[in-house]
Amino acid sequence: MTSKRATVTCPACELEETFTRLATARSRIEDHRAETGHEATWELHRLSPGVERAGDDAGVCGRPGRTNADSPLRRPLARRSADDETET
């Protein structure tokens, strides 16, 4: 059995379709926009485990203090050089 990955709906009409591939769902949104001018949206049901982990590790919008500091996905902030401090 193939799992549902996304559901595309349109608030302006009766469109509601479920897709197993995100690329197909995204194409349907673009096609619907081109055909009708409507702005369809999607609801994502499941992401790959790596994407979910990255989202969890990023925390709230990646803001400092809200991320998983122990994550191997986290990069430390680059040090600013003295040149970055000078105004031109």
Biopython code that builds the backbone (N, CA, C, O; Angstrom):
import numpy as np
from Bio.PDB.StructureBuilder import StructureBuilder

atoms = [
    (1, "MET", "N", (0.835, -1.173, 0.000)),
    (1, "MET", "CA", (0.000, 0.000, 0.000)),
    (1, "MET", "C", (0.882, 1.239, 0.000)),
    (1, "MET", "O", (1.818, 1.335, 0.794)),
    (2, "THR", "N", (0.594, 2.178, -0.875)),
    (2, "THR", "CA", (1.346, 3.410, -0.973)),
    (2, "THR", "C", (0.735, 4.453, -0.051)),
    (2, "THR", "O", (-0.486, 4.596, 0.018)),
    (3, "SER", "N", (1.593, 5.181, 0.656)),
    (3, "SER", "CA", (1.076, 6.153, 1.618)),
    (3, "SER", "C", (0.818, 7.505, 0.963)),
    (3, "SER", "O", (1.450, 7.870, -0.028)),
    (4, "LYS", "N", (-0.121, 8.229, 1.540)),
    (4, "LYS", "CA", (-0.428, 9.571, 1.067)),
    (4, "LYS", "C", (0.667, 10.508, 1.554)),
    (4, "LYS", "O", (1.046, 10.470, 2.725)),
    (5, "ARG", "N", (1.174, 11.345, 0.665)),
    (5, "ARG", "CA", (2.200, 12.312, 1.042)),
    (5, "ARG", "C", (1.640, 13.717, 1.119)),
    (5, "ARG", "O", (2.080, 14.514, 1.947)),
    (6, "ALA", "N", (0.648, 14.043, 0.247)),
    (6, "ALA", "CA", (0.116, 15.404, 0.221)),
    (6, "ALA", "C", (-1.299, 15.403, -0.335)),
    (6, "ALA", "O", (-1.660, 14.569, -1.165)),
    (7, "THR", "N", (-2.092, 16.357, 0.143)),
    (7, "THR", "CA", (-3.424, 16.587, -0.397)),
    (7, "THR", "C", (-3.472, 18.016, -0.908)),
    (7, "THR", "O", (-3.143, 18.955, -0.183)),
    (8, "VAL", "N", (-3.883, 18.175, -2.156)),
    (8, "VAL", "CA", (-4.018, 19.492, -2.777)),
    (8, "VAL", "C", (-5.486, 19.876, -2.759)),
    (8, "VAL", "O", (-6.344, 19.098, -3.177)),
    (9, "THR", "N", (-5.773, 21.077, -2.273)),
    (9, "THR", "CA", (-7.141, 21.594, -2.257)),
    (9, "THR", "C", (-7.133, 23.021, -2.773)),
    (9, "THR", "O", (-6.104, 23.697, -2.770)),
    (10, "CYS", "N", (-8.299, 23.463, -3.215)),
    (10, "CYS", "CA", (-8.457, 24.835, -3.680)),
    (10, "CYS", "C", (-9.672, 25.440, -2.995)),
    (10, "CYS", "O", (-10.773, 24.900, -3.104)),
    (11, "PRO", "N", (-9.491, 26.551, -2.292)),
    (11, "PRO", "CA", (-10.618, 27.182, -1.612)),
    (11, "PRO", "C", (-11.622, 27.815, -2.576)),
    (11, "PRO", "O", (-12.749, 28.115, -2.180)),
    (12, "ALA", "N", (-11.231, 28.021, -3.829)),
    (12, "ALA", "CA", (-12.110, 28.682, -4.797)),
    (12, "ALA", "C", (-12.981, 27.712, -5.591)),
    (12, "ALA", "O", (-13.913, 28.133, -6.276)),
    (13, "CYS", "N", (-12.681, 26.421, -5.502)),
    (13, "CYS", "CA", (-13.472, 25.441, -6.262)),
    (13, "CYS", "C", (-13.485, 24.100, -5.525)),
    (13, "CYS", "O", (-13.113, 24.024, -4.354)),
    (14, "GLU", "N", (-13.902, 23.082, -6.198)),
    (14, "GLU", "CA", (-14.081, 21.752, -5.590)),
    (14, "GLU", "C", (-12.822, 20.883, -5.608)),
    (14, "GLU", "O", (-12.883, 19.720, -5.208)),
    (15, "LEU", "N", (-11.692, 21.413, -6.057)),
    (15, "LEU", "CA", (-10.482, 20.597, -6.183)),
    (15, "LEU", "C", (-10.045, 20.022, -4.838)),
    (15, "LEU", "O", (-9.867, 20.753, -3.864)),
    (16, "GLU", "N", (-9.879, 18.714, -4.803)),
    (16, "GLU", "CA", (-9.270, 18.013, -3.668)),
    (16, "GLU", "C", (-8.718, 16.697, -4.193)),
    (16, "GLU", "O", (-9.473, 15.794, -4.551)),
    (17, "GLU", "N", (-7.390, 16.599, -4.236)),
    (17, "GLU", "CA", (-6.723, 15.401, -4.737)),
    (17, "GLU", "C", (-5.598, 15.018, -3.785)),
    (17, "GLU", "O", (-4.934, 15.882, -3.212)),
    (18, "THR", "N", (-5.393, 13.720, -3.623)),
    (18, "THR", "CA", (-4.334, 13.206, -2.764)),
    (18, "THR", "C", (-3.254, 12.576, -3.638)),
    (18, "THR", "O", (-3.551, 11.927, -4.641)),
    (19, "PHE", "N", (-1.997, 12.777, -3.245)),
    (19, "PHE", "CA", (-0.861, 12.326, -4.043)),
    (19, "PHE", "C", (0.120, 11.541, -3.183)),
    (19, "PHE", "O", (0.245, 11.780, -1.982)),
    (20, "THR", "N", (0.811, 10.606, -3.817)),
    (20, "THR", "CA", (1.841, 9.832, -3.128)),
    (20, "THR", "C", (3.219, 10.453, -3.316)),
    (20, "THR", "O", (4.150, 10.132, -2.577)),
    (21, "ARG", "N", (3.357, 11.340, -4.302)),
    (21, "ARG", "CA", (4.637, 12.003, -4.569)),
    (21, "ARG", "C", (4.468, 13.512, -4.462)),
    (21, "ARG", "O", (3.517, 14.078, -5.003)),
    (22, "LEU", "N", (5.397, 14.163, -3.758)),
    (22, "LEU", "CA", (5.324, 15.611, -3.588)),
    (22, "LEU", "C", (5.493, 16.349, -4.911)),
    (22, "LEU", "O", (4.851, 17.375, -5.134)),
    (23, "ALA", "N", (6.343, 15.839, -5.779)),
    (23, "ALA", "CA", (6.553, 16.498, -7.071)),
    (23, "ALA", "C", (5.271, 16.516, -7.893)),
    (23, "ALA", "O", (4.973, 17.512, -8.552)),
    (24, "THR", "N", (4.517, 15.439, -7.861)),
    (24, "THR", "CA", (3.252, 15.369, -8.594)),
    (24, "THR", "C", (2.238, 16.335, -7.999)),
    (24, "THR", "O", (1.497, 16.990, -8.733)),
    (25, "ALA", "N", (2.202, 16.428, -6.680)),
    (25, "ALA", "CA", (1.289, 17.366, -6.017)),
    (25, "ALA", "C", (1.647, 18.799, -6.382)),
    (25, "ALA", "O", (0.764, 19.606, -6.671)),
    (26, "ARG", "N", (2.929, 19.116, -6.371)),
    (26, "ARG", "CA", (3.375, 20.477, -6.713)),
    (26, "ARG", "C", (3.029, 20.800, -8.161)),
    (26, "ARG", "O", (2.611, 21.919, -8.461)),
    (27, "SER", "N", (3.195, 19.849, -9.050)),
    (27, "SER", "CA", (2.826, 20.057, -10.454)),
    (27, "SER", "C", (1.336, 20.313, -10.593)),
    (27, "SER", "O", (0.920, 21.143, -11.402)),
    (28, "ARG", "N", (0.537, 19.614, -9.819)),
    (28, "ARG", "CA", (-0.920, 19.802, -9.871)),
    (28, "ARG", "C", (-1.299, 21.209, -9.428)),
    (28, "ARG", "O", (-2.192, 21.825, -10.010)),
    (29, "ILE", "N", (-0.624, 21.720, -8.399)),
    (29, "ILE", "CA", (-0.871, 23.094, -7.955)),
    (29, "ILE", "C", (-0.558, 24.077, -9.081)),
    (29, "ILE", "O", (-1.351, 24.977, -9.359)),
    (30, "GLU", "N", (0.583, 23.909, -9.722)),
    (30, "GLU", "CA", (0.976, 24.801, -10.821)),
    (30, "GLU", "C", (0.013, 24.691, -12.000)),
    (30, "GLU", "O", (-0.376, 25.704, -12.581)),
    (31, "ASP", "N", (-0.372, 23.465, -12.355)),
    (31, "ASP", "CA", (-1.322, 23.270, -13.457)),
    (31, "ASP", "C", (-2.665, 23.914, -13.140)),
    (31, "ASP", "O", (-3.266, 24.555, -14.001)),
    (32, "HIS", "N", (-3.134, 23.748, -11.914)),
    (32, "HIS", "CA", (-4.425, 24.322, -11.514)),
    (32, "HIS", "C", (-4.370, 25.848, -11.579)),
    (32, "HIS", "O", (-5.324, 26.489, -12.019)),
    (33, "ARG", "N", (-3.255, 26.425, -11.143)),
    (33, "ARG", "CA", (-3.081, 27.876, -11.213)),
    (33, "ARG", "C", (-3.114, 28.352, -12.667)),
    (33, "ARG", "O", (-3.762, 29.350, -12.982)),
    (34, "ALA", "N", (-2.416, 27.639, -13.546)),
    (34, "ALA", "CA", (-2.376, 28.022, -14.961)),
    (34, "ALA", "C", (-3.742, 27.870, -15.628)),
    (34, "ALA", "O", (-4.124, 28.694, -16.459)),
    (35, "GLU", "N", (-4.473, 26.824, -15.268)),
    (35, "GLU", "CA", (-5.778, 26.552, -15.885)),
    (35, "GLU", "C", (-6.879, 27.474, -15.380)),
    (35, "GLU", "O", (-7.745, 27.885, -16.153)),
    (36, "THR", "N", (-6.856, 27.805, -14.079)),
    (36, "THR", "CA", (-7.993, 28.510, -13.473)),
    (36, "THR", "C", (-7.655, 29.868, -12.875)),
    (36, "THR", "O", (-8.547, 30.691, -12.672)),
    (37, "GLY", "N", (-6.384, 30.112, -12.594)),
    (37, "GLY", "CA", (-5.998, 31.327, -11.885)),
    (37, "GLY", "C", (-6.187, 31.214, -10.381)),
    (37, "GLY", "O", (-5.927, 32.170, -9.650)),
    (38, "HIS", "N", (-6.636, 30.054, -9.911)),
    (38, "HIS", "CA", (-6.850, 29.830, -8.478)),
    (38, "HIS", "C", (-5.529, 29.511, -7.781)),
    (38, "HIS", "O", (-4.597, 28.997, -8.400)),
    (39, "GLU", "N", (-5.462, 29.819, -6.505)),
    (39, "GLU", "CA", (-4.287, 29.510, -5.686)),
    (39, "GLU", "C", (-4.568, 28.282, -4.826)),
    (39, "GLU", "O", (-5.014, 28.406, -3.685)),
    (40, "ALA", "N", (-4.311, 27.119, -5.367)),
    (40, "ALA", "CA", (-4.484, 25.874, -4.613)),
    (40, "ALA", "C", (-3.381, 25.769, -3.561)),
    (40, "ALA", "O", (-2.311, 26.360, -3.710)),
    (41, "THR", "N", (-3.650, 25.021, -2.511)),
    (41, "THR", "CA", (-2.666, 24.806, -1.451)),
    (41, "THR", "C", (-2.513, 23.311, -1.218)),
    (41, "THR", "O", (-3.298, 22.509, -1.724)),
    (42, "TRP", "N", (-1.500, 22.946, -0.451)),
    (42, "TRP", "CA", (-1.325, 21.541, -0.126)),
    (42, "TRP", "C", (-1.111, 21.355, 1.357)),
    (42, "TRP", "O", (-0.622, 22.239, 2.060)),
    (43, "GLU", "N", (-1.494, 20.177, 1.811)),
    (43, "GLU", "CA", (-1.230, 19.741, 3.178)),
    (43, "GLU", "C", (-0.297, 18.548, 3.058)),
    (43, "GLU", "O", (-0.609, 17.573, 2.376)),
    (44, "LEU", "N", (0.845, 18.629, 3.721)),
    (44, "LEU", "CA", (1.809, 17.540, 3.675)),
    (44, "LEU", "C", (1.512, 16.571, 4.803)),
    (44, "LEU", "O", (1.409, 16.967, 5.964)),
    (45, "HIS", "N", (1.374, 15.292, 4.454)),
    (45, "HIS", "CA", (1.044, 14.269, 5.442)),
    (45, "HIS", "C", (2.273, 13.617, 6.040)),
    (45, "HIS", "O", (2.282, 13.261, 7.218)),
    (46, "ARG", "N", (3.301, 13.461, 5.238)),
    (46, "ARG", "CA", (4.480, 12.738, 5.694)),
    (46, "ARG", "C", (5.693, 13.235, 4.926)),
    (46, "ARG", "O", (5.640, 13.423, 3.711)),
    (47, "LEU", "N", (6.776, 13.444, 5.643)),
    (47, "LEU", "CA", (8.046, 13.808, 5.029)),
    (47, "LEU", "C", (9.040, 12.694, 5.309)),
    (47, "LEU", "O", (8.807, 11.856, 6.180)),
    (48, "SER", "N", (10.133, 12.678, 4.584)),
    (48, "SER", "CA", (11.144, 11.652, 4.834)),
    (48, "SER", "C", (11.734, 11.857, 6.231)),
    (48, "SER", "O", (11.744, 12.981, 6.734)),
    (49, "PRO", "N", (12.223, 10.791, 6.860)),
    (49, "PRO", "CA", (12.775, 10.912, 8.215)),
    (49, "PRO", "C", (13.885, 11.962, 8.326)),
    (49, "PRO", "O", (13.978, 12.653, 9.340)),
    (50, "GLY", "N", (14.718, 12.087, 7.304)),
    (50, "GLY", "CA", (15.791, 13.089, 7.343)),
    (50, "GLY", "C", (15.260, 14.507, 7.361)),
    (50, "GLY", "O", (15.798, 15.363, 8.063)),
    (51, "VAL", "N", (14.212, 14.764, 6.600)),
    (51, "VAL", "CA", (13.607, 16.096, 6.574)),
    (51, "VAL", "C", (12.951, 16.393, 7.917)),
    (51, "VAL", "O", (13.069, 17.504, 8.434)),
    (52, "GLU", "N", (12.263, 15.407, 8.482)),
    (52, "GLU", "CA", (11.635, 15.608, 9.789)),
    (52, "GLU", "C", (12.687, 15.871, 10.862)),
    (52, "GLU", "O", (12.489, 16.725, 11.726)),
    (53, "ARG", "N", (13.799, 15.148, 10.816)),
    (53, "ARG", "CA", (14.862, 15.367, 11.801)),
    (53, "ARG", "C", (15.450, 16.765, 11.647)),
    (53, "ARG", "O", (15.674, 17.456, 12.641)),
    (54, "ALA", "N", (15.700, 17.184, 10.416)),
    (54, "ALA", "CA", (16.255, 18.520, 10.187)),
    (54, "ALA", "C", (15.306, 19.591, 10.717)),
    (54, "ALA", "O", (15.748, 20.574, 11.311)),
    (55, "GLY", "N", (14.024, 19.407, 10.508)),
    (55, "GLY", "CA", (13.044, 20.356, 11.024)),
    (55, "GLY", "C", (13.028, 20.387, 12.538)),
    (55, "GLY", "O", (12.963, 21.460, 13.137)),
    (56, "ASP", "N", (13.087, 19.225, 13.160)),
    (56, "ASP", "CA", (13.122, 19.159, 14.623)),
    (56, "ASP", "C", (14.387, 19.818, 15.167)),
    (56, "ASP", "O", (14.334, 20.550, 16.155)),
    (57, "ASP", "N", (15.526, 19.555, 14.518)),
    (57, "ASP", "CA", (16.788, 20.123, 14.983)),
    (57, "ASP", "C", (16.846, 21.634, 14.775)),
    (57, "ASP", "O", (17.495, 22.339, 15.547)),
    (58, "ALA", "N", (16.180, 22.133, 13.747)),
    (58, "ALA", "CA", (16.189, 23.578, 13.483)),
    (58, "ALA", "C", (15.400, 24.333, 14.533)),
    (58, "ALA", "O", (15.682, 25.503, 14.796)),
    (59, "GLY", "N", (14.425, 23.690, 15.134)),
    (59, "GLY", "CA", (13.629, 24.356, 16.164)),
    (59, "GLY", "C", (12.716, 25.409, 15.568)),
    (59, "GLY", "O", (12.212, 25.259, 14.455)),
    (60, "VAL", "N", (12.515, 26.464, 16.318)),
    (60, "VAL", "CA", (11.611, 27.531, 15.892)),
    (60, "VAL", "C", (12.368, 28.463, 14.956)),
    (60, "VAL", "O", (13.155, 29.296, 15.405)),
    (61, "CYS", "N", (12.135, 28.324, 13.678)),
    (61, "CYS", "CA", (12.727, 29.198, 12.652)),
    (61, "CYS", "C", (14.245, 29.284, 12.735)),
    (61, "CYS", "O", (14.828, 30.261, 12.264)),
    (62, "GLY", "N", (14.895, 28.288, 13.320)),
    (62, "GLY", "CA", (16.346, 28.297, 13.406)),
    (62, "GLY", "C", (16.913, 29.352, 14.337)),
    (62, "GLY", "O", (18.112, 29.628, 14.288)),
    (63, "ARG", "N", (16.088, 29.949, 15.182)),
    (63, "ARG", "CA", (16.568, 31.008, 16.072)),
    (63, "ARG", "C", (17.498, 30.435, 17.134)),
    (63, "ARG", "O", (17.258, 29.344, 17.651)),
    (64, "PRO", "N", (18.567, 31.175, 17.462)),
    (64, "PRO", "CA", (19.470, 30.731, 18.526)),
    (64, "PRO", "C", (18.690, 30.490, 19.817)),
    (64, "PRO", "O", (17.748, 31.217, 20.134)),
    (65, "GLY", "N", (19.094, 29.467, 20.548)),
    (65, "GLY", "CA", (18.413, 29.125, 21.784)),
    (65, "GLY", "C", (17.187, 28.263, 21.570)),
    (65, "GLY", "O", (16.620, 27.750, 22.535)),
    (66, "ARG", "N", (16.768, 28.095, 20.342)),
    (66, "ARG", "CA", (15.586, 27.287, 20.031)),
    (66, "ARG", "C", (15.937, 26.090, 19.158)),
    (66, "ARG", "O", (15.049, 25.394, 18.667)),
    (67, "THR", "N", (17.227, 25.850, 18.963)),
    (67, "THR", "CA", (17.668, 24.754, 18.106)),
    (67, "THR", "C", (18.310, 23.660, 18.945)),
    (67, "THR", "O", (18.572, 23.850, 20.133)),
    (68, "ASN", "N", (18.558, 22.526, 18.329)),
    (68, "ASN", "CA", (19.263, 21.423, 18.977)),
    (68, "ASN", "C", (20.757, 21.654, 18.763)),
    (68, "ASN", "O", (21.283, 21.361, 17.690)),
    (69, "ALA", "N", (21.438, 22.174, 19.776)),
    (69, "ALA", "CA", (22.855, 22.515, 19.657)),
    (69, "ALA", "C", (23.729, 21.287, 19.422)),
    (69, "ALA", "O", (24.844, 21.420, 18.917)),
    (70, "ASP", "N", (23.253, 20.101, 19.775)),
    (70, "ASP", "CA", (24.034, 18.874, 19.602)),
    (70, "ASP", "C", (23.820, 18.216, 18.241)),
    (70, "ASP", "O", (24.411, 17.173, 17.959)),
    (71, "SER", "N", (23.002, 18.802, 17.416)),
    (71, "SER", "CA", (22.686, 18.202, 16.123)),
    (71, "SER", "C", (23.888, 18.219, 15.187)),
    (71, "SER", "O", (24.580, 19.233, 15.089)),
    (72, "PRO", "N", (24.144, 17.108, 14.499)),
    (72, "PRO", "CA", (25.213, 17.113, 13.497)),
    (72, "PRO", "C", (24.841, 17.965, 12.284)),
    (72, "PRO", "O", (25.690, 18.238, 11.436)),
    (73, "LEU", "N", (23.594, 18.381, 12.199)),
    (73, "LEU", "CA", (23.150, 19.215, 11.084)),
    (73, "LEU", "C", (23.400, 20.700, 11.338)),
    (73, "LEU", "O", (23.287, 21.517, 10.424)),
    (74, "ARG", "N", (23.736, 21.043, 12.559)),
    (74, "ARG", "CA", (23.916, 22.450, 12.928)),
    (74, "ARG", "C", (25.318, 22.911, 12.574)),
    (74, "ARG", "O", (26.302, 22.225, 12.847)),
    (75, "ARG", "N", (25.393, 24.091, 11.957)),
    (75, "ARG", "CA", (26.678, 24.716, 11.676)),
    (75, "ARG", "C", (26.870, 25.869, 12.648)),
    (75, "ARG", "O", (25.940, 26.647, 12.865)),
    (76, "PRO", "N", (28.039, 25.997, 13.230)),
    (76, "PRO", "CA", (28.266, 27.149, 14.103)),
    (76, "PRO", "C", (28.296, 28.424, 13.269)),
    (76, "PRO", "O", (28.649, 28.403, 12.090)),
    (77, "LEU", "N", (27.922, 29.531, 13.898)),
    (77, "LEU", "CA", (27.971, 30.811, 13.203)),
    (77, "LEU", "C", (29.417, 31.149, 12.884)),
    (77, "LEU", "O", (30.312, 30.927, 13.699)),
    (78, "ALA", "N", (29.637, 31.685, 11.698)),
    (78, "ALA", "CA", (30.984, 32.082, 11.304)),
    (78, "ALA", "C", (31.395, 33.314, 12.112)),
    (78, "ALA", "O", (30.570, 34.174, 12.421)),
    (79, "ARG", "N", (32.661, 33.379, 12.441)),
    (79, "ARG", "CA", (33.159, 34.556, 13.159)),
    (79, "ARG", "C", (33.190, 35.740, 12.212)),
    (79, "ARG", "O", (33.505, 35.609, 11.029)),
    (80, "ARG", "N", (32.858, 36.884, 12.755)),
    (80, "ARG", "CA", (32.907, 38.103, 11.956)),
    (80, "ARG", "C", (34.317, 38.663, 12.007)),
    (80, "ARG", "O", (34.951, 38.672, 13.062)),
    (81, "SER", "N", (34.801, 39.124, 10.884)),
    (81, "SER", "CA", (36.137, 39.709, 10.843)),
    (81, "SER", "C", (36.056, 41.186, 11.215)),
    (81, "SER", "O", (34.968, 41.761, 11.259)),
    (82, "ALA", "N", (37.196, 41.792, 11.480)),
    (82, "ALA", "CA", (37.242, 43.216, 11.813)),
    (82, "ALA", "C", (36.704, 44.044, 10.658)),
    (82, "ALA", "O", (36.112, 45.100, 10.881)),
    (83, "ASP", "N", (36.901, 43.585, 9.426)),
    (83, "ASP", "CA", (36.393, 44.313, 8.260)),
    (83, "ASP", "C", (34.876, 44.368, 8.256)),
    (83, "ASP", "O", (34.291, 45.335, 7.767)),
    (84, "ASP", "N", (34.229, 43.335, 8.799)),
    (84, "ASP", "CA", (32.768, 43.308, 8.855)),
    (84, "ASP", "C", (32.229, 44.349, 9.824)),
    (84, "ASP", "O", (31.082, 44.780, 9.705)),
    (85, "GLU", "N", (33.057, 44.752, 10.783)),
    (85, "GLU", "CA", (32.637, 45.692, 11.812)),
    (85, "GLU", "C", (32.686, 47.138, 11.328)),
    (85, "GLU", "O", (32.026, 47.999, 11.909)),
    (86, "THR", "N", (33.455, 47.423, 10.273)),
    (86, "THR", "CA", (33.632, 48.806, 9.825)),
    (86, "THR", "C", (32.525, 49.232, 8.883)),
    (86, "THR", "O", (32.091, 48.474, 8.016)),
    (87, "GLU", "N", (32.085, 50.450, 9.071)),
    (87, "GLU", "CA", (31.071, 51.000, 8.166)),
    (87, "GLU", "C", (31.771, 51.678, 7.014)),
    (87, "GLU", "O", (32.853, 52.240, 7.187)),
    (88, "THR", "N", (31.175, 51.636, 5.851)),
    (88, "THR", "CA", (31.757, 52.320, 4.693)),
    (88, "THR", "C", (30.862, 53.412, 4.221)),
    (88, "THR", "O", (31.185, 54.101, 3.254)),
]
sb = StructureBuilder()
sb.init_structure("model")
sb.init_model(0)
sb.init_chain("A")
sb.init_seg("    ")
for serial, (resi, resn, name, xyz) in enumerate(atoms, 1):
    if name == "N":
        sb.init_residue(resn, " ", resi, " ")
    sb.init_atom(name, np.array(xyz, "f"), 0.0, 1.0, " ", f" {name:<3s}", serial, name[0])
structure = sb.get_structure()
